[in-house]
Each structure stands twice: as C-alpha cells, then as structure tokens.
C-alpha cells in the first residue's frame, strides 16, 4: 500500500471511530488496514503516520533536536535548519511533492487557529507548543509553499547560560542586570535572528518577584521565568475584515492593567507612540525589541514608525529623548554565526533637538569590554536610581 493511500485509510478509520490520533488509536487503525508490514515496520509506520496526522511530518525529528532553533522549508527537497552556526541544508529530509508541503502548512495553521488559503495566502502564528509559524502560499511564494518555524525553548535562557554560550561576557551580564535594576527604559535592537527575544526574556527573568510584567505581542513569543506575567496577544481580522486587535490596541489596554514593567515584544508600527507616551508618564523600566542594523539607527527607525501614527519628526524625537534611556544592540557574527551583544548605547540629544545615540560600552568578539564616550553618563543615570556601577569595566 502506498504511503499516501495508507495515510488516507488510517485517517478515514480514525474519523469513523471518532478517535483522537493518539499512538494507540493510530496503531489500531493501522492494524485494521492490514498493511504488509512486520513488527518493527509497524512501529515505524505508527510514528510516521502520527507525525503526518498531528505533528510536523518529515520535520518532526528536526523540531525535537535540542540545538535546532529554526527550520525552513523552501520546497519538497529544500529543508534548512539553524543550529546556532548559521543555516545548513538537510539533504536527508524531503516531502513527497509540493502538495505535501502545502498540506502541512494548512494543518499547522489550523492547529494555530489561523486561516491559510488563497484569499489569505500567508500566516504568522504561534503553535500550541510555542513554535512560531510563518507560511506563505503560491503565487506569493514562487513555485512552492514556504514554511518557517522558529522553535521556542521549554524554558528561557538565563543570563548565566548566555554568558556560557558566548553571547556576552560576565562583566556584560552584571552590567545589564544593573541597568534592569535601575529601572532604565531600554530597547533591544538587532537584525532578524540575532537573539533579541532571547535576551529580553532572560532580562525579564531578573525582574523582582513583586513586580507585575504586562506583555503586549503580535504573536505570543516571550516566556520569561517570572511569577507575575500578564500576556496580551494580537489577532488578525476575520473573513469579513472584522475583529482585528492591533499591537497598538494591546499597548493601550496594558496601560490600564497596572504594569510595573510594560513590555512590547517587538515595536514595529504606530504603537511606538503609545509606548513612548507610557514611558513618559511614570511607567519606568519599560522595554521591548526593534529591528535595526545598528544601535545608532534606532532613532531613525522609530522616527519612521512614529510617522505611521501621524507624529511629526520633532515631537517624536522630543518624546524619545525623554522616554528611552538605553539601547542594547545584538549582532550575529558572519564567520561563526554566534549571536552576541555588541554594544550598549545611551540615548541623548544633539544641538538640533534630535535624539541620537552615544556608545557607552562595546563588547568585542573575544569577550572584552571597552567603555565608550557615554560610560560615565550611564554610571550617573544608574547612580541616580540607587544602583552603583563599577568605576571601570573589567
């Protein structure tokens, strides 16, 4: 019996019995089809069939590998993974055809409670196990459905684990902990896949247990190890174009929920105006992430986002200088693929009243820390909040 026919037969028997696709029910349905398989082959077939019914099919074992952070599908025989050292092709993993890739994308979208069809040919959602799903159907994706899966760890990294992995030196971890304890408002910047969310979750785990953290995210991704976390998640519009909940809606609601720490998972639109307004009205210690090539590019990036809400340039920069204290920038080294903290910048103003950044600390690839022009100012800002930084970096 061909694999597709066997899968259809098992699916039909499960539907007729009204049974959930557990290992036992799949094995029973498989035996009922009387396939010409031996004992070990039956066990293998059960695992494969169950992954096709409720898992990620050929991708299941990749998603279960502890060092895999991303799985990307560009075609039936084009599967790539990231194990922390850059993308690598996996030649031994393939789908039967392009239809199987599309079928998997549909099934994963359904599991996430999202729509994926010709009318809405893309989806960005969170699977029940925490994995982030993005899929695009043809004709937007040329030739074949494209699937991107970013795996969520069962628990967030700690700063100590990030130090052990080379993401920052011990002195850098102490410095970031001090910035957090001083309740300075901060943004973590960097390109795609540099570890912004990972670092933010690790920092939030250091927040005092008596503080209330309110998260606003398009897709629930942050899972800080903290006893008091409230999560707000956006929602796309339904088929009639109604019911959308934007990140800006979530930020406004979060402000009414008595947050000690207001966190925006990723600042990507007009919500930057509400975030800056919140940080300017007593909500100290707020934080989030933003895409930017360098720390120095963050003010220009936020200026562009503020324009989406109709805020003029000088108003945005005025609020930005008053609201935001620190920018932590991450990079991914070209040769090794290592994700690491590269710089800490302070936000200051220039002679024209525009927000600019000043390097306070630079972390080199070999783990050393070099103070910059903004180091003394950073020490002073922390001292005002009762947190003493060392006189010089180790």
Buried (B, 14 or more C-beta within 10 A) or exposed (E): EEEEEBBEBBBEBBEEEEBEBEEEBBBBBBEEBEBEBEEEEBBEBBBBBBBBBBBBBBBBEBBEEEEBBBBBBBBBBBBBBBBBEBEEEBEEBBBBBBEBBBBBBBBBBEBBEBBBEEEBBBBBBBBEEBBBBBBBBBEEBEEBBBBBBBBBEEEBBBBEEBBEBBBBBBBBBBBBBBBBBBBBBBBBBBBEBBBBBBBBBBBBBBBEEEBBBBBBBBBBBBBBBBEBBBBBBBBBEEEEEEEEBBBBBBBBEBBEEEBBBBBBBBBBBBBBBBBBBBBBEEBBBBBBBBBBBBBBBBBBBBBEBBBBBEBEEEEBBBBBBBBBBBBBBBBBBEEEBBBBBBBBBBBEBEEEEBBBBBBBBBBEEEBEBEBBEBBEEBBEBBEEBEBEBEEEBE
